[in-house]
Amino acid sequence: MRPAPPGRFLSAVADLFPGYFALVMATGIVSIACHMLGFPGMARPLLPINLGFYAVLVALTLLRLTLFPRHFLADLGDHARGSGFFTVVAATNVLGSQCLRVVGWRGVAQTLFALGVILWAIVMYAFFLGVVVRVQKPTLGQGINGAWLLATVSTQSVAVLGATLIDPFGWSAMSTLFLCLVFYLIGCTLYLAIITLIFYRFTFLELESATLTPPYWISMGAAAITTLAGATLLLAADRSPLIAELGPFLRGFTLLFWAAGSWWIPLLLLLGAWRHVLRRNPLIYDPQYWAMVFPLGMYVAATWRLSEALPMAPLAVLARVSLPIALAAWIAALVGMVYSWTRSASPG
């Protein structure tokens, strides 16, 4: 039992949800999707908003690490909460991609790319080392959840930003794209390993409606960002003989992940109806809902990018149809967040 610090603000800092950077991920990818599909008027205003979100969350995280290091480290080695730290990595790279695509801030994107790679190494090995050497471990049903797939998301976010920059800091394009290919394949490996455990947990262990939280949508989102990474590599094949040679493999493998992500959507919708309609779990705001908005936005961006890489026009139509859904989800989550903050700030 962790002692609660005095004061509402300090208490909120001490218990800051590690996965709150999904807010930046969701806002960034919705902005990128709008830009890709030709709506700069919607994409550009989201950038300063997202920069504000990122700055506040970084400040709160550093404050938490400084004032409450035990809380911070306890979460990092926790099976249920520790995977949320991968959102810090993904948010950094998604924000970098947003800066590069939406307004062409290459220098900012390069800086965020370098920071993203460093954060990836720290969080990836700190989390997995922590859960591996932990003495008291939870059961599979208690410890595994959809947020574990953020390990894949964070890895692929590095590949996406790197392959979009192609030659950051003056590096050769071939070297950068090879590095991005390595990250892409690591992300694929992590997805296949973790999704197997999640699918086993779904089908063979008892699933209570209360535990079916929004991060399970990352099952789709992780497949979608893997699709985006693969498609981005394919579109950069003219800068790398290796990528060009691996083109048939990358096309098939990337299409496989897009198909897997698409397969998840109806099942997740049905499970959501089961949770909220049949089991009557209340639909109230939770920071974890940003981990549901992000996959919806990512599916739009990934589908659009894949339509360019294959190429296949019907996928572009699907992306256009999906964009309003992602926008509506982002707005709903934002309204819920503001309402929740307003209620918590009001006296009594």
C-alpha positions as CSV (number, residue, x, y, z in Angstrom):
1,M,0.0,0.0,0.0
2,R,1.6,3.3,-1.1
3,P,1.1,6.2,1.3
4,A,-1.1,9.0,-0.3
5,P,0.7,12.3,-0.5
6,P,-1.2,15.4,0.9
7,G,-3.0,17.7,-1.4
8,R,-5.2,17.0,-4.4
9,F,-2.6,18.0,-7.0
10,L,0.3,16.1,-5.5
11,S,-2.0,13.1,-5.1
12,A,-2.9,13.3,-8.8
13,V,0.8,13.5,-9.7
14,A,1.8,10.6,-7.5
15,D,-0.9,8.4,-9.1
16,L,-0.5,9.8,-12.7
17,F,-1.7,7.1,-15.1
18,P,1.5,6.0,-17.0
19,G,-0.5,5.5,-20.2
20,Y,-1.8,9.1,-20.4
21,F,0.5,9.9,-23.3
22,A,-2.0,8.0,-25.4
23,L,-3.7,11.4,-25.5
24,V,-0.8,12.7,-27.5
25,M,-0.7,9.6,-29.7
26,A,-4.5,9.9,-30.5
27,T,-4.4,13.6,-31.2
28,G,-1.2,13.2,-33.3
29,I,-2.5,10.4,-35.5
30,V,-5.9,12.0,-36.1
31,S,-4.1,15.1,-37.2
32,I,-1.8,13.1,-39.5
33,A,-4.8,11.2,-40.9
34,C,-6.6,14.5,-41.7
35,H,-3.4,15.8,-43.4
36,M,-3.0,12.6,-45.5
37,L,-6.6,12.7,-46.7
38,G,-6.4,16.4,-47.7
39,F,-7.9,18.2,-44.8
40,P,-5.1,20.6,-43.6
41,G,-7.7,22.9,-42.0
42,M,-8.4,20.1,-39.4
43,A,-4.9,18.8,-39.2
44,R,-3.0,22.0,-38.4
45,P,-5.0,23.3,-35.4
46,L,-4.4,19.9,-33.6
47,L,-0.6,20.4,-33.7
48,P,-0.4,23.3,-31.1
49,I,-3.0,21.5,-29.0
50,N,-0.9,18.4,-29.1
51,L,2.3,20.2,-28.3
52,G,0.6,21.6,-25.2
53,F,-0.6,18.1,-24.2
54,Y,2.9,16.7,-24.6
55,A,4.6,19.5,-22.7
56,V,2.1,19.2,-19.7
57,L,2.4,15.4,-19.6
58,V,6.3,15.6,-19.8
59,A,6.3,18.1,-16.9
60,L,3.9,16.0,-14.8
61,T,5.9,12.8,-15.5
62,L,9.2,14.5,-14.5
63,L,7.6,15.9,-11.4
64,R,6.4,12.5,-10.5
65,L,9.8,10.9,-11.1
66,T,11.4,13.6,-8.9
67,L,8.9,13.7,-6.0
68,F,7.6,10.2,-6.0
69,P,10.3,7.9,-7.5
70,R,8.9,4.9,-5.6
71,H,5.5,5.3,-7.2
72,F,7.1,5.7,-10.6
73,L,9.4,2.7,-10.3
74,A,6.6,0.5,-8.8
75,D,4.5,1.2,-11.8
76,L,7.3,0.6,-14.3
77,G,7.8,-3.0,-12.9
78,D,4.0,-3.7,-12.6
79,H,2.5,-6.1,-15.1
80,A,-0.8,-4.2,-15.3
81,R,0.4,-0.6,-15.4
82,G,4.0,-0.8,-16.5
83,S,3.2,-1.2,-20.2
84,G,1.6,2.2,-20.1
85,F,5.1,3.8,-20.2
86,F,5.4,2.7,-23.8
87,T,3.0,5.5,-24.6
88,V,5.8,8.0,-23.8
89,V,7.9,6.5,-26.6
90,A,5.0,6.3,-29.1
91,A,3.8,9.8,-28.3
92,T,7.2,11.2,-28.9
93,N,7.5,9.6,-32.3
94,V,3.9,10.3,-33.3
95,L,4.4,13.9,-32.4
96,G,7.6,13.9,-34.5
97,S,5.7,12.5,-37.4
98,Q,2.9,15.1,-36.9
99,C,5.4,17.9,-36.9
100,L,7.1,16.6,-40.1
101,R,4.0,15.8,-42.1
102,V,1.7,18.6,-41.1
103,V,4.0,21.6,-41.0
104,G,7.4,20.3,-42.3
105,W,9.3,20.9,-39.1
106,R,12.2,18.6,-39.9
107,G,14.5,19.7,-37.2
108,V,11.9,19.2,-34.5
109,A,11.1,15.8,-36.0
110,Q,14.7,14.7,-36.0
111,T,15.1,15.8,-32.3
112,L,12.0,13.8,-31.3
113,F,13.2,10.8,-33.3
114,A,16.5,10.8,-31.4
115,L,14.6,11.2,-28.1
116,G,12.2,8.5,-29.2
117,V,14.9,5.9,-29.9
118,I,16.6,6.6,-26.5
119,L,13.2,6.4,-24.6
120,W,12.4,3.2,-26.5
121,A,15.6,1.5,-25.3
122,I,15.1,2.7,-21.7
123,V,11.4,1.7,-21.4
124,M,11.6,-1.5,-23.4
125,Y,14.3,-3.1,-21.3
126,A,13.4,-1.6,-18.0
127,F,9.8,-2.9,-18.3
128,F,10.6,-6.4,-19.5
129,L,13.5,-6.7,-17.0
130,G,11.2,-5.6,-14.2
131,V,8.4,-8.1,-15.0
132,V,10.8,-10.9,-15.7
133,V,12.8,-10.7,-12.4
134,R,9.8,-9.8,-10.3
135,V,9.4,-12.3,-7.5
136,Q,5.7,-12.2,-7.0
137,K,4.0,-12.5,-10.4
138,P,0.3,-12.3,-11.2
139,T,-1.5,-15.0,-13.2
140,L,-1.9,-14.6,-16.9
141,G,-5.5,-13.4,-16.5
142,Q,-4.4,-10.7,-14.0
143,G,-1.2,-9.6,-15.6
144,I,-1.8,-9.5,-19.4
145,N,-4.0,-6.9,-21.1
146,G,-4.2,-5.0,-24.4
147,A,-1.7,-2.4,-23.2
148,W,1.1,-4.9,-23.5
149,L,0.8,-4.4,-27.3
150,L,2.1,-0.8,-26.7
151,A,5.5,-2.5,-26.9
152,T,4.8,-3.1,-30.6
153,V,3.3,0.3,-31.1
154,S,6.3,2.1,-29.6
155,T,8.7,0.0,-31.7
156,Q,6.8,0.6,-34.9
157,S,6.5,4.3,-34.2
158,V,10.3,4.5,-34.4
159,A,10.2,2.7,-37.7
160,V,7.5,5.1,-39.1
161,L,9.2,8.3,-38.1
162,G,12.6,7.1,-39.2
163,A,11.4,5.9,-42.6
164,T,9.5,9.2,-43.1
165,L,12.7,11.2,-42.3
166,I,14.7,8.7,-44.5
167,D,18.1,10.5,-43.7
168,P,17.9,12.2,-40.3
169,F,21.0,14.1,-39.2
170,G,22.5,13.5,-42.6
171,W,22.7,9.7,-42.2
172,S,22.7,7.7,-45.4
173,A,19.2,6.6,-46.5
174,M,20.2,3.0,-46.8
175,S,21.5,2.9,-43.2
176,T,18.4,4.6,-41.8
177,L,16.0,2.4,-43.7
178,F,17.9,-0.7,-42.6
179,L,17.5,0.4,-39.0
180,C,13.8,1.1,-39.6
181,L,13.4,-2.3,-41.2
182,V,15.0,-3.9,-38.0
183,F,12.5,-2.0,-35.8
184,Y,9.7,-3.0,-38.1
185,L,10.6,-6.7,-37.7
186,I,11.1,-6.4,-34.0
187,G,7.6,-4.9,-33.7
188,C,6.2,-7.7,-35.8
189,T,7.8,-10.3,-33.5
190,L,6.5,-8.6,-30.4
191,Y,3.0,-8.4,-31.8
192,L,2.9,-12.1,-32.7
193,A,4.2,-13.1,-29.3
194,I,1.9,-10.9,-27.2
195,I,-1.3,-11.2,-29.3
196,T,-1.1,-15.0,-28.8
197,L,-1.2,-14.5,-25.0
198,I,-4.1,-12.0,-25.3
199,F,-6.1,-14.3,-27.6
200,Y,-5.5,-17.2,-25.2
201,R,-6.6,-15.0,-22.4
202,F,-9.8,-14.1,-24.3
203,T,-10.8,-17.6,-25.3
204,F,-9.7,-19.9,-22.4
205,L,-9.7,-17.7,-19.3
206,E,-12.8,-16.2,-17.6
207,L,-13.3,-12.6,-18.8
208,E,-15.2,-10.2,-16.6
209,S,-16.8,-7.3,-18.3
210,A,-15.1,-4.9,-15.9
211,T,-11.7,-6.0,-17.1
212,L,-12.5,-5.6,-20.8
213,T,-11.0,-2.1,-20.8
214,P,-10.4,0.2,-23.9
215,P,-6.7,-0.7,-24.2
216,Y,-7.8,-4.0,-25.8
217,W,-8.4,-1.9,-28.9
218,I,-4.6,-1.8,-29.2
219,S,-4.9,-5.3,-30.5
220,M,-6.1,-3.6,-33.7
221,G,-4.0,-0.4,-33.3
222,A,-0.8,-2.4,-33.0
223,A,-1.6,-4.2,-36.3
224,A,-2.5,-0.9,-37.9
225,I,0.7,0.9,-37.0
226,T,2.6,-2.2,-38.2
227,T,0.8,-1.8,-41.5
228,L,1.7,1.9,-41.6
229,A,5.4,1.1,-40.9
230,G,5.5,-1.5,-43.6
231,A,3.7,0.7,-46.2
232,T,6.1,3.6,-45.3
233,L,9.1,1.4,-45.9
234,L,7.6,0.2,-49.2
235,L,7.1,3.7,-50.4
236,A,10.8,4.5,-49.6
237,A,12.1,1.4,-51.6
238,D,13.7,3.6,-54.2
239,R,16.2,4.8,-51.6
240,S,17.2,1.3,-50.5
241,P,18.2,-1.7,-52.7
242,L,17.5,-4.0,-49.7
243,I,14.0,-2.7,-49.2
244,A,13.4,-3.0,-53.0
245,E,14.6,-6.6,-52.9
246,L,12.4,-7.4,-50.0
247,G,9.4,-5.7,-51.6
248,P,7.3,-8.9,-52.3
249,F,7.8,-10.1,-48.7
250,L,7.0,-6.7,-47.2
251,R,3.9,-6.3,-49.3
252,G,2.6,-9.7,-48.2
253,F,3.5,-9.2,-44.5
254,T,2.2,-5.7,-44.4
255,L,-1.1,-6.8,-46.0
256,L,-1.3,-9.6,-43.4
257,F,-1.2,-7.2,-40.5
258,W,-3.7,-4.9,-42.2
259,A,-6.1,-7.9,-42.6
260,A,-5.5,-8.9,-38.9
261,G,-6.2,-5.3,-37.7
262,S,-9.4,-5.2,-39.8
263,W,-10.5,-8.6,-38.4
264,W,-10.3,-7.3,-34.9
265,I,-12.7,-4.3,-35.4
266,P,-16.0,-6.2,-35.5
267,L,-15.0,-8.4,-32.6
268,L,-14.0,-5.5,-30.5
269,L,-17.3,-3.7,-31.3
270,L,-19.3,-6.7,-30.3
271,L,-17.3,-7.1,-27.1
272,G,-17.9,-3.4,-26.4
273,A,-21.7,-4.0,-26.8
274,W,-21.5,-7.0,-24.5
275,R,-19.7,-4.9,-21.9
276,H,-21.9,-1.8,-22.0
277,V,-25.3,-3.1,-23.2
278,L,-25.6,-6.6,-21.9
279,R,-23.5,-6.3,-18.8
280,R,-24.4,-2.6,-18.3
281,N,-21.0,-1.3,-17.3
282,P,-21.3,2.5,-17.3
283,L,-19.8,4.4,-20.2
284,I,-17.8,7.1,-18.3
285,Y,-14.6,8.9,-19.1
286,D,-11.4,7.1,-18.3
287,P,-7.9,8.1,-19.5
288,Q,-7.7,4.6,-21.1
289,Y,-10.2,5.7,-23.7
290,W,-7.4,7.5,-25.6
291,A,-5.9,4.0,-26.2
292,M,-9.1,3.3,-28.1
293,V,-9.1,6.6,-30.1
294,F,-5.5,6.1,-31.2
295,P,-6.2,2.7,-33.0
296,L,-9.2,4.3,-34.9
297,G,-7.0,7.1,-36.1
298,M,-4.1,4.8,-36.9
299,Y,-6.4,2.5,-38.9
300,V,-7.3,5.5,-41.2
301,A,-3.7,6.5,-41.7
302,A,-2.5,2.9,-42.2
303,T,-5.2,2.1,-44.7
304,W,-4.6,5.3,-46.7
305,R,-0.8,4.7,-46.8
306,L,-1.3,1.0,-47.8
307,S,-3.6,2.1,-50.6
308,E,-0.6,4.1,-51.9
309,A,2.0,1.4,-51.4
310,L,0.1,-1.5,-53.1
311,P,-1.6,0.5,-54.8
312,M,-5.3,-0.2,-54.3
313,A,-8.0,2.5,-54.7
314,P,-10.7,0.8,-52.6
315,L,-8.5,1.0,-49.6
316,A,-8.4,4.8,-50.0
317,V,-12.2,4.9,-50.1
318,L,-12.2,2.8,-46.8
319,A,-9.8,5.3,-45.2
320,R,-12.1,8.2,-46.2
321,V,-15.1,6.5,-44.7
322,S,-13.2,5.7,-41.5
323,L,-11.9,9.2,-40.9
324,P,-15.1,10.8,-39.5
325,I,-15.4,7.9,-37.0
326,A,-11.9,8.6,-35.7
327,L,-12.6,12.3,-35.5
328,A,-15.9,11.7,-33.6
329,A,-14.1,9.4,-31.2
330,W,-11.4,12.0,-30.5
331,I,-14.0,14.7,-29.9
332,A,-16.0,12.4,-27.6
333,A,-12.9,11.5,-25.6
334,L,-11.9,15.2,-25.4
335,V,-15.3,16.2,-24.1
336,G,-15.3,13.4,-21.6
337,M,-11.8,14.5,-20.4
338,V,-12.7,18.1,-20.0
339,Y,-16.0,17.2,-18.2
340,S,-14.1,14.9,-15.9
341,W,-11.5,17.5,-15.0
342,T,-14.3,20.1,-14.4
343,R,-16.1,17.8,-12.0
344,S,-12.9,16.9,-10.1
345,A,-11.9,20.5,-9.8
346,S,-15.3,21.7,-8.5
347,P,-15.6,21.9,-4.7
348,G,-17.5,19.1,-3.0
